[in-house]
Amino acid sequence: MAQRRLGFVDQFRGFATIFMIETHVLNALLFASLKSQQAFKFVDFVNGLVAPSFLFVAGFSFTLALNRKGDAYRKFSPELFRHLRRLLFIWVAGYFLHVPFFSLRKSLYGTSPEGVLAFTAVDILQCIAVTLFILHILRVIIKDDRKFNLFVFVLFIFFVFAAPIAGSVDVSRTLPLFLAQYFNRLHGSLFPLFPWASFLIGGTIASQFVASRTDAAGTGKIDRSASTRILWIGVATTLVGLIFSIVEKELFTEPHFADYSPSWFLLRFGLLLLILYGLTVYEEAKGTDSSAIKLFGKESFFIYVFHLIIVYGSSVTFPSLINLIGPHLGYAGCVGVFILLAVAMYIAARIWSNLKRNHYEMSRRVQYLFVTIVLYFFISRPY
């Protein structure tokens, strides 16, 4: 019998997708003067959980995929290669969204130093793709489940506690800028592996004990004992993060330390576990196989790319919201734009989801045709 999707995972990713749209609308269109007020700082902290949520759920889904695929993901099988090709596509898409010009020739010969930094900067798509690629390769190399789980935990600790060091060292002096961008934010990366990969690997660890207590093939829901365990670990991790943050403020004053400190990570990771617990409880009580939130979760990549172009534009000449409106709205105006954009994304995602479900081969041809057309014009266009 085919395994059911775990509803709380789609709920988690769906809420993250919706708040992602709200975050980008607010950052692009809210008055600059309002961003210095205390109210925005609270909103910004909540919105700051969006990216960790995506990474956490990606890691959570990794373990579920391993359990579902069995030996296919424990060796270099055709199925694993298909998945690695998808990760490669996500990785390339992350860079393509930041290509300086919609022309290969102009991008190669007409890009300013600032444009090079913006293009090579690591965004969340690259972070997800590279971290998952590393985990997949490790799963093939380390055959024993217990050794693999132990190694993943060590990797988790490494990315958390080595982050302050990685964040303070300019590795571009010894490594090409393209690779150096994966270590820290010194040259414009938004989501370098340190410490952001920790959220994904942490999701993998959380999923390891959840999956063994989940009747995925039957109810698609988590066992009560597992959800309770998530609750208490989440509470403890959040409290430790808060305590460490107070201590760190007294001991460390280096620039950028707050962006890489263990307390910064632990506080947010603990909150993610608490959110996960809340969603498991909700899914057990009222979850359904079909809902608007879950649709946002299932089509998160499609919505991410689509809404990003609408809000911020792309190398293709396109009337984006940041150009049409700019940072000239209050909170009410931003909420209005967010609602309209969210509804538009829901409609687009519904159409795309129905096409994939009812006409899968046609949807694949549409994908290939779209990518082919984009690449053709990108490669063939002169200056």
Secondary structure, DSSP 8 states (H G I E B T S, - for coil): ------HHHHHHHHHHHHHHHHHHHHHHHB-GGGGGSHHHHHHHHHHTTHHHHHHHHHHHHHHHHHHHHGGGGTTT-HHHHHHHHHHHHHHHHHHHTT-SSS-HHHHHHS--HHHHHHHHS--HHHHHHHHHHHHHHHHHH---HHHHHHHHHHHHHHHHHSHHHHHH--GGGTS-HHHHTTT-STTS-SS-HHHHHHHHHHHHHHHHHHHTTEETTTT-EE-HHHHHHHHHHHHHHHHHHHHHHHHHHHH---TTHHHH-HHHHHHHHHHHHHHHHHHHHHHHHH--S--HHHHHHHTHHHHHHHHHHHHH--SS----HHHHT-S-B-HHHHHHHHHHHHHHHHHHHHHHHHHHHH-HHHHHHHHHHHHHHHHHHHHH---
